[in-house]
Amino acid sequence: MKSIQLIAFDLFGVVISDGHLVTNGLLPLLPHLTKAAVKPHYDAYTSGKVTEAAFWEGIGAAMDSPIRQHFLDSFVLDAELTQVVTALQGRYRLGILSNLGAEWGEILDARFDFRTNFEPRIISGEVQCQKPEPAIYQVLLRASGIAGENIAFIDDRRENLAVAHEFGMTTIHYQREPDQHPFEPDYTIQRLSEVLALLC
């Protein structure tokens, strides 16, 4: 493996165990809606085009709705995250590169204390671009001050890893389910702890 200085983690599907916020997080709470109805509002929010309040209003809910709190409470860390972070700290810088609304990013920072272990933390809603747009990978490079060839990126979607590869990053696919995208990552793992055999 190349000389890695920074390991960048996707949030949902890697750090957070479930990568399907709309299908598994929102739709069970809003059974009268379809994914097609929710996704445009979700994408607008995670790309920073609208506020969280506008997102909830767009899907017929509200900021003070119990639905919002149930949804936010559903985020659960990967069972092996603490083990992995503990093993990697001191050897590498750890960062986050995630498609997520700005306010949700702040909530997760506070709940899970991401600021202690991850820097930089690039959240799409804050920088107003999202994976797989090349611009968000450029934000990561600028914020970290590290060249792409010295970064390993872990994501659960090959589509996102394909663009990381274009920037010279080592790509690690956390494969929780089949992925039909044709890109072949440098490494594939089925459990988060498997990165330790690659990086330690």
Helices and strands as residue ranges (DSSP letters): E 6-9, I 21-26, G 27-29, H 35-46, H 52-58, H 66-73, H 81-88, E 93-98, H 102-112, H 114-117, E 121-123, H 124-127, H 134-144, G 148-150, E 151-155, H 158-166, E 170-174, E 187-189, G 192-194, H 195-199
